[in-house]
Amino acid sequence: MDFVLTFEEMDGIFDARHVDVEKIEEDPEGVNDASMDGRNFAVAGGVAKSVVDVIHQRYPDKEIKVANAEGLKECRKLLTMAKAGKYNGYLLEGMACPGGCVAGAGTMQPIKKSQASVNLYASKARHKTSNETEHVKELDKLVD
């Protein structure tokens, strides 16, 4: 890794440019129209949950087995177990940072507080899954 930009440094950039993130409105054209699941990607378990939700939407009776890991040590353990055949047929999600990306290097607040902020943001989404967003409808045109 050659360069890292921490949350603290990003906050400093915003301060220097007088950007108040809280006052930035959603893009009316829908660029920020991410689904609830999409907005929760940064929280541990969020990526797998998104995949499971879409599968359940399309195939309600389908069972999806999921295994999650947080932190590099746990991720390594998960992959070792998978290689040994312990998770055949599972969806595996590994987050290098405990708590997920919201708790990445340079995070300035406790993991639970970061997760709560992301969950609050996600709860304001107009769609639950990515299948319901306008962007997916556009992507569907590519495969028709």
C-alpha positions as CSV (number, residue, x, y, z in Angstrom):
1,M,0.0,0.0,0.0
2,D,1.4,3.3,-1.0
3,F,-1.1,5.9,0.3
4,V,-3.9,6.0,2.8
5,L,-6.5,8.7,3.4
6,T,-8.0,8.4,6.9
7,F,-11.4,9.7,8.0
8,E,-9.7,12.3,10.1
9,E,-7.8,13.6,7.1
10,M,-11.0,13.6,5.0
11,D,-12.7,15.5,7.8
12,G,-9.8,18.0,7.7
13,I,-10.3,18.4,3.9
14,F,-14.0,19.1,4.4
15,D,-13.3,21.6,7.2
16,A,-10.7,23.4,5.0
17,R,-13.2,23.6,2.2
18,H,-16.1,24.6,4.5
19,V,-18.1,21.5,3.4
20,D,-20.9,20.6,5.9
21,V,-21.6,17.0,5.0
22,E,-24.8,17.2,7.1
23,K,-26.3,19.8,4.8
24,I,-25.5,18.1,1.5
25,E,-28.8,17.1,-0.1
26,E,-29.5,13.8,-1.9
27,D,-29.0,14.1,-5.7
28,P,-32.4,14.5,-7.3
29,E,-31.3,12.5,-10.3
30,G,-30.9,9.4,-8.1
31,V,-27.1,9.0,-8.0
32,N,-27.4,8.5,-4.2
33,D,-30.5,6.3,-4.6
34,A,-28.8,3.3,-3.1
35,S,-30.9,0.6,-1.5
36,M,-31.1,0.0,2.2
37,D,-28.9,-3.1,1.7
38,G,-26.5,-1.2,-0.5
39,R,-26.1,1.5,2.2
40,N,-25.4,-1.2,4.8
41,F,-22.4,-2.7,2.8
42,A,-19.9,-1.1,5.1
43,V,-21.3,-2.9,8.2
44,A,-20.1,-6.4,9.0
45,G,-22.5,-8.9,7.5
46,G,-24.0,-6.2,5.2
47,V,-22.7,-7.5,1.8
48,A,-23.9,-11.1,2.5
49,K,-27.3,-9.8,3.8
50,S,-27.8,-7.9,0.6
51,V,-27.1,-11.0,-1.5
52,V,-29.4,-13.1,0.6
53,D,-32.2,-10.5,0.5
54,V,-32.1,-10.4,-3.4
55,I,-32.0,-14.2,-3.6
56,H,-35.0,-14.5,-1.2
57,Q,-36.8,-11.9,-3.2
58,R,-36.4,-13.9,-6.4
59,Y,-36.5,-17.4,-4.9
60,P,-38.4,-17.2,-1.5
61,D,-38.0,-20.9,-0.7
62,K,-34.2,-21.0,-1.3
63,E,-32.1,-21.7,1.8
64,I,-28.9,-19.6,1.9
65,K,-26.2,-20.6,4.3
66,V,-23.9,-17.7,5.3
67,A,-20.7,-17.6,7.3
68,N,-19.1,-14.2,8.4
69,A,-15.8,-13.2,9.7
70,E,-14.6,-9.9,11.1
71,G,-10.9,-9.0,11.5
72,L,-8.0,-10.6,9.6
73,K,-7.4,-13.4,12.1
74,E,-11.1,-14.5,11.8
75,C,-11.0,-14.1,8.0
76,R,-8.0,-16.4,7.8
77,K,-9.7,-18.9,10.0
78,L,-12.9,-18.8,7.9
79,L,-10.9,-19.3,4.7
80,T,-8.9,-22.2,6.2
81,M,-12.1,-23.9,7.3
82,A,-13.6,-23.3,3.8
83,K,-10.6,-24.8,2.2
84,A,-11.0,-27.8,4.5
85,G,-14.6,-28.2,3.2
86,K,-16.4,-27.0,6.3
87,Y,-18.4,-24.4,4.5
88,N,-19.5,-26.2,1.3
89,G,-22.4,-24.3,-0.2
90,Y,-22.0,-21.3,2.0
91,L,-21.9,-17.6,1.1
92,L,-18.7,-16.4,2.9
93,E,-18.2,-12.8,3.9
94,G,-15.0,-11.6,5.4
95,M,-14.4,-8.0,6.6
96,A,-10.8,-7.2,7.4
97,C,-11.8,-4.7,10.1
98,P,-13.8,-5.7,13.1
99,G,-17.3,-4.3,12.7
100,G,-16.8,-3.9,9.0
101,C,-15.4,-1.0,6.8
102,V,-17.1,1.5,9.1
103,A,-14.4,0.6,11.6
104,G,-11.5,0.9,9.2
105,A,-8.2,2.4,9.8
106,G,-8.4,6.0,11.1
107,T,-12.0,5.7,12.4
108,M,-12.6,8.4,14.9
109,Q,-15.5,7.0,16.8
110,P,-16.5,3.7,18.4
111,I,-17.6,0.8,16.1
112,K,-21.1,0.6,17.5
113,K,-21.6,4.4,16.9
114,S,-20.4,4.1,13.3
115,Q,-22.7,1.1,12.7
116,A,-25.6,3.0,14.2
117,S,-24.9,5.9,11.9
118,V,-24.8,3.7,8.9
119,N,-28.0,1.9,9.9
120,L,-29.8,5.2,10.3
121,Y,-28.6,6.3,6.9
122,A,-29.7,3.0,5.4
123,S,-33.2,3.2,7.0
124,K,-33.8,6.3,5.0
125,A,-33.4,4.5,1.7
126,R,-36.4,4.4,-0.6
127,H,-35.7,0.8,-1.6
128,K,-34.8,-2.3,0.5
129,T,-32.8,-4.2,-2.1
130,S,-30.8,-3.3,-5.1
131,N,-33.3,-5.0,-7.4
132,E,-35.7,-2.1,-6.7
133,T,-33.5,0.8,-7.7
134,E,-33.7,2.6,-11.0
135,H,-30.1,1.7,-11.7
136,V,-30.9,-2.0,-11.8
137,K,-33.7,-1.4,-14.2
138,E,-31.1,0.2,-16.5
139,L,-28.7,-2.7,-16.1
140,D,-31.5,-5.1,-17.0
141,K,-31.7,-3.5,-20.4
142,L,-28.2,-4.7,-21.1
143,V,-29.1,-8.4,-20.7
144,D,-32.5,-8.4,-22.5
